[in-house]
Each structure stands twice: as structure tokens, then as C-alpha cells.
Amino acid sequence: MEKNWTKVFVSTDPNLVDLLVTLLKEKEITAVSINKKDSSYTVFGNIELYVKATDVEESEKIINLYNERNS
């Protein structure tokens, strides 16, 4: 991965990560997910969400707001 990307979220739920990527893209924040789950045993590993370093603060606000509303 290129430099200047920061991990802002980690989950084992691929649907949640995809939803957060969509929410961030709606706010014009480029986000990418990296699936580090074991391909044989999908219960092991995580999916990581990355944004550019300049978007970390705004991304964390959006993710936290989503988590507050849906917990």
C-alpha cells in the first residue's frame, strides 16, 4: 500500500466494513479495505479499513457517529 494511509477501523464483519467504506465515499473520502482473514478458516483474521492521512480525523468522526447510532 502507498504511504500516507492510516488504519481507522478493524472488524471481522465484512458487511460492516463495506458499509463504512460506502459512508466515507459518500462524504468524498477515499477508503479502502484490506481483508486479512484466513482463506481456509474465515473465523481467523480481520478486515482493516484505511483512509489517507489527511482524512483520518473526519473519517473517525463518521465512524464513531455510525457506531453511536447503531449500538
Order of alpha helices (4+ residues) and beta strands (2+ residues): beta-alpha-beta-beta-alpha
